[in-house]
Amino acid sequence: MKFSQSSTPTSHSGIPFEGGIRALCWRILLNYLPLDQSLWKSFLIKQREVYTQFLKEMIIQPGIAKANLGVSREDVTLEDHPLNPNPESRWNNYFKDNEVLLQIDKDVRRLYPDMAFFQRPTDYPCLLILDPQNEYETLRRRVEQTTLKSQTVDRNRSGVTNSSDGEAPVSSPGKALNLYPSNEYEVLPNGCEAHWEVVERILFIYAKLNPGIAYVQGMNEIVGPIYYTFATDPNDEWKEHAEADTFFCFTNLMSENRDNFIKSLDDSQCGITYKMESVFSMLKEKDVELYLKLQEQNIKPQYFTFRWLTLLLSQEFLLPDVIRIWDTLFSDQERFHFLILVCCAMLILIRDQLLAGDFTVNMRLLQDYPISDVHTILTKAKELQDGS
């Protein structure tokens, strides 16, 4: 049987959850599963083996093994030692990885704090990671053991944090950051791991495989809904492999969305500034009165659309509503153009309040969007798309 992206559900009632239809459709719409169903079995076996290899190479045996900071005595040589300034030093790379890991760890622990799912144990913990015979490192041990004197964290562009090579550090000289006591992990019994730990692994491996972008704060908000959708699949055969499948779907989505996270591309035609201005350009076309009101109050698109566009509205609504929006977003062949339509629809739906409000009131409305009925928003976006 062959599928096409146009054959997946695209109605504004959303993709059904029942029977795992949504999870399956997302795998297709995010260009993970081949359209030819006869290829699925062999393809999935291969992809999941590839992900297992990533786990082994980047987490379980990352080339630096055991002891205090996960390093064996054989790794300490006159040429390569913990104070070696050489950028190619394995120790130097190890410490940079830890800076990224610490930022990921902080972010995934607070993923969707209004729901308990990410704090609960997964039904399918990674046995490679939890194997009691495993004498090598895990991300748990690395976070527990790591005490950094400074973090390479560049806060920029509306509070988004970039932890990657080559960024100017914001450090606290002389202060050691012992961020997480080891007993914090004792909430779950031995042999268990929380869903947020799975998300942490996905993001860490992504950062390792994509050093040009590494990890930027907010990526956790994008991978979270994908993982939740796959990890709650009623079909256990698919649910068991939620981690690997999420990794590849997230990677594919980021290949379309990653330019929003790269500061050097901000002012290019593929960068976030152009997209933010596109929201206001569309608003000018659809509702010039509202556009002029925002211009008059000097309310710039970057004050609120940066987060809307970069995080695909994942922080503006509750998780079930985010997933509902993503059903339509993923189904649209011009998904990121449709996202701009959704943002424009969100503005028009509160036009009366915006026209009546002053700068302070309007900024509060835009940064804490008041409408929770996403069906209304999507319907309005569709009307704008159809020109009505």
C-alpha positions in Angstrom: 0.0 0.0 0.0 1.3 3.5 -0.9 0.5 6.7 1.0 0.8 10.2 -0.1 1.0 13.2 2.2 -2.3 14.4 0.7 -3.9 11.1 1.7 -3.3 11.7 5.4 -6.1 13.4 7.5 -5.9 17.1 7.0 -9.4 18.3 8.2 -9.7 21.1 10.7 -11.1 18.5 13.1 -7.6 17.2 13.5 -6.0 13.8 13.2 -7.6 11.1 15.4 -5.6 9.8 18.3 -7.4 6.5 18.3 -5.6 3.4 17.0 -2.3 5.4 16.8 -3.5 7.2 13.7 -2.0 10.5 14.8 1.4 9.1 15.6 1.5 7.2 12.3 0.5 10.2 10.3 3.1 12.4 12.0 5.8 9.9 11.1 4.7 10.2 7.5 4.1 14.0 7.5 7.5 14.6 9.0 9.1 12.7 6.2 10.3 9.8 8.3 8.3 6.8 7.0 8.5 6.0 3.3 5.2 6.5 1.5 5.4 2.8 0.4 4.2 0.8 3.3 5.9 -2.4 2.1 9.3 -0.7 2.9 8.4 0.2 6.5 9.6 -2.9 8.3 13.1 -2.9 6.8 13.4 0.8 7.1 12.4 1.0 10.7 14.7 -1.9 11.7 17.6 0.0 10.0 16.8 3.4 11.6 16.4 2.0 15.1 19.7 0.2 14.8 21.3 3.5 13.7 19.9 5.2 16.8 21.1 2.4 19.1 24.6 2.9 17.6 24.3 6.7 18.4 23.5 5.7 22.0 26.6 3.5 22.2 29.0 5.9 20.6 27.8 9.2 22.2 26.5 8.3 25.6 27.5 4.8 26.8 31.0 4.6 25.5 31.9 8.1 24.2 35.6 7.3 23.9 36.2 8.5 27.5 35.5 5.9 30.1 34.8 5.6 33.8 36.5 7.0 37.0 36.0 10.5 38.4 34.8 12.3 35.3 34.4 9.3 33.2 38.0 9.1 32.1 40.3 6.1 32.4 43.9 6.4 33.4 45.0 5.4 29.8 43.3 8.6 28.5 45.5 10.9 30.6 48.7 11.4 28.7 51.3 14.1 28.4 49.7 15.1 25.2 46.1 15.0 26.3 45.1 16.0 29.9 42.3 17.9 31.6 44.1 21.3 31.2 45.0 20.8 27.6 43.9 23.9 25.7 44.0 22.2 22.3 40.5 22.4 20.7 41.0 18.9 19.4 41.6 17.5 22.9 39.1 14.8 24.0 39.1 16.4 27.4 38.2 19.8 25.9 35.4 18.3 23.9 34.2 16.4 27.0 33.9 19.6 29.0 32.1 21.4 26.2 29.7 18.6 25.9 29.0 18.9 29.6 28.1 22.6 29.2 25.5 21.7 26.6 24.3 18.8 28.7 23.8 20.9 31.8 21.6 23.4 29.8 19.5 20.5 28.3 19.1 19.0 31.7 17.7 22.2 33.2 15.3 22.7 30.4 13.9 19.1 30.1 13.3 18.9 33.8 10.8 21.7 33.6 9.1 20.5 30.3 5.4 21.0 30.6 5.3 21.4 34.4 1.5 21.6 34.4 1.3 17.9 33.6 2.9 14.8 35.3 3.7 12.8 32.1 7.3 13.8 31.7 8.1 13.1 35.4 6.6 9.6 35.2 8.5 6.4 34.3 8.5 5.3 30.7 7.1 1.8 30.0 10.1 1.1 27.9 13.3 2.3 29.7 16.5 2.1 27.7 18.1 -1.2 28.8 21.4 -0.2 27.3 21.5 2.8 29.6 20.2 1.1 32.7 22.1 -2.1 32.5 23.6 -2.7 36.0 26.7 -4.2 34.3 27.3 -1.0 32.4 30.5 0.4 33.8 30.6 3.3 31.4 29.0 6.7 31.7 25.4 7.7 31.4 23.9 11.2 31.1 22.7 10.7 34.7 26.2 10.2 36.0 27.6 13.0 34.0 25.1 15.5 35.4 25.5 14.2 38.9 29.3 14.4 38.7 29.7 17.7 36.8 30.5 20.8 38.8 31.2 23.7 36.4 33.0 26.9 37.3 31.3 28.6 34.4 28.8 27.9 31.7 29.1 28.8 28.1 25.7 30.4 27.8 24.9 33.2 25.5 21.5 34.8 26.3 20.3 36.6 23.2 17.2 37.4 21.2 14.3 37.5 23.6 15.9 35.2 26.2 16.7 32.2 24.0 19.9 30.6 25.3 22.5 29.1 23.0 24.9 26.5 24.4 27.4 25.8 21.7 31.0 26.1 20.7 32.3 29.6 20.0 29.8 31.6 22.0 30.9 34.2 24.5 30.6 32.8 28.0 28.5 34.4 30.7 30.2 33.0 33.8 30.3 33.4 37.6 34.0 33.5 38.4 35.0 31.7 41.5 31.6 30.1 41.9 31.1 26.4 41.5 27.7 25.4 40.3 26.7 22.1 41.9 23.3 22.3 40.3 21.8 18.9 40.9 22.3 16.8 44.0 22.6 13.1 43.2 19.6 12.2 45.3 17.4 14.1 42.9 17.4 11.0 40.7 16.1 8.7 43.5 12.5 9.6 42.9 12.1 6.7 40.6 13.0 3.1 41.6 16.1 1.5 40.2 15.6 0.3 36.7 13.3 3.1 35.8 13.7 6.3 34.0 11.5 9.3 33.5 10.2 10.5 30.2 12.2 13.7 30.5 15.4 11.7 30.6 14.5 10.2 27.3 14.0 13.7 25.8 17.3 14.7 27.3 19.1 11.8 25.4 17.4 12.8 22.2 18.5 16.4 22.5 22.0 15.6 23.6 22.5 13.2 20.6 21.1 15.9 18.3 23.5 18.5 19.7 26.4 16.1 19.2 25.5 15.3 15.6 24.8 19.0 14.7 27.7 20.9 16.2 26.9 24.0 14.0 23.8 24.6 16.0 24.3 22.3 19.0 21.5 23.0 21.5 19.4 26.1 21.8 17.0 26.6 24.6 13.5 26.1 23.2 14.3 22.9 21.2 13.0 21.0 24.2 9.6 22.6 23.6 9.6 21.3 20.0 10.7 17.7 20.7 8.3 17.4 23.7 5.0 17.2 21.8 6.5 14.8 19.2 7.8 12.5 21.9 4.5 12.7 23.9 2.5 11.7 20.8 4.7 8.7 20.1 5.1 7.6 23.8 1.4 7.6 24.3 0.7 5.6 21.1 -2.0 2.9 22.0 -0.1 0.5 19.7 2.7 -1.0 21.9 4.7 -2.1 18.9 5.2 1.5 17.9 5.3 2.9 21.4 8.3 0.8 22.3 10.4 2.7 19.8 9.1 6.2 20.6 12.6 7.4 21.5 14.3 6.5 18.2 11.4 7.5 16.0 11.1 10.9 17.9 14.8 11.5 17.3 14.5 11.1 13.5 11.2 13.1 13.3 12.6 15.9 15.4 15.7 16.0 13.2 13.6 16.2 10.1 11.5 19.0 11.6 14.6 20.9 12.7 16.0 20.6 9.2 13.1 22.8 8.1 13.0 25.0 11.2 16.7 25.2 12.3 17.4 28.6 10.5 15.2 30.2 13.2 17.7 29.1 15.8 20.9 30.4 14.0 21.6 34.0 15.0 23.9 34.7 12.0 20.9 34.0 9.7 18.5 36.3 11.5 18.4 39.0 8.9 18.6 36.7 5.8 15.5 35.7 3.9 15.4 32.3 5.6 16.0 33.8 9.1 13.6 34.6 11.8 13.5 38.4 11.3 12.1 38.0 7.8 9.4 35.6 9.1 8.5 37.9 11.9 8.1 40.8 9.5 6.0 38.5 7.3 3.4 38.3 10.0 3.0 42.1 10.1 3.1 42.3 6.2 0.2 39.8 6.1 -1.6 41.7 8.9 -1.3 44.9 6.8 -2.9 43.1 3.9 -5.7 41.5 5.9 -6.5 44.2 8.5 -4.7 47.5 7.8 -6.5 49.3 10.7 -5.1 46.9 13.3 -1.7 47.0 11.6 -1.6 50.8 11.9 -2.6 50.6 15.5 0.3 48.3 16.4 2.6 50.6 14.4 1.4 53.7 16.2 2.1 52.1 19.5 5.5 50.9 18.3 4.7 47.3 19.0 7.2 45.4 16.9 6.8 41.8 15.7 9.9 40.6 17.6 8.2 41.5 20.9 6.0 38.4 20.6 6.2 36.6 17.2 9.7 35.5 17.9 8.5 32.9 20.4 5.4 32.1 18.4 7.3 31.3 15.2 10.5 29.7 16.6 8.7 27.4 19.0 5.8 26.7 16.7 3.3 28.1 19.3 4.3 25.3 21.8 4.5 27.8 24.7 1.2 29.6 23.9 -1.2 26.8 24.5 -1.7 23.6 26.6 0.0 20.5 25.2 -3.2 18.9 23.8 -4.0 22.2 21.9 -0.4 22.4 20.6 -0.7 18.9 19.2 -4.0 19.9 17.6 -2.4 22.9 16.0 0.5 20.7 14.8 -1.9 18.3 13.2 -2.9 21.0 10.8 0.5 22.6 10.5 2.2 19.3 9.6 -0.6 18.5 7.1 -0.2 21.7 5.2 2.3 21.4 2.3 3.5 25.0 3.1 3.6 24.4 6.8 5.6 27.4 7.8 3.7 29.7 5.6 0.5 28.4 7.3 2.2 29.1 10.7 2.4 32.8 9.6 -1.3 32.7 8.7 -2.1 31.2 12.2 -0.1 34.1 13.9 -2.0 36.6 11.8 -5.3 35.0 12.7 -4.4 35.2 16.4 -4.0 38.9 16.0 -7.2 39.5 14.1 -9.2 37.4 16.6 -8.3 39.9 19.4 -8.5 43.0 17.2 -11.2 44.7 19.3 -9.1 44.4 22.4 -6.0 45.5 20.7 -7.7 48.5 19.1 -9.0 49.6 22.5 -5.8 48.9 24.5 -2.7 51.0 25.2 0.8 49.7 24.8 1.0 48.0 28.2 -2.4 46.3 27.9 -1.7 45.1 24.3 1.8 43.7 25.2 0.2 41.7 28.0 -2.4 40.4 25.6 0.2 39.4 23.0 2.6 37.8 25.5 -0.1 35.9 27.3 -2.5 35.1 24.5 -6.1 35.1 25.8 -7.9 32.7 23.4 -7.6 29.0 24.2 -10.0 27.7 21.5 -7.5 26.6 18.9 -10.3 25.4 16.5 -11.4 29.0 16.2 -7.8 30.1 15.5 -7.3 27.4 12.8 -10.6 28.2 11.2 -9.7 31.9 10.9 -6.2 31.0 9.5 -7.9 28.8 6.9 -10.2 31.7 6.0 -7.2 33.9 5.5 -5.5 31.3 3.4 -8.5 31.0 1.2 -8.7 34.8 0.8 -12.0 35.2 2.6 
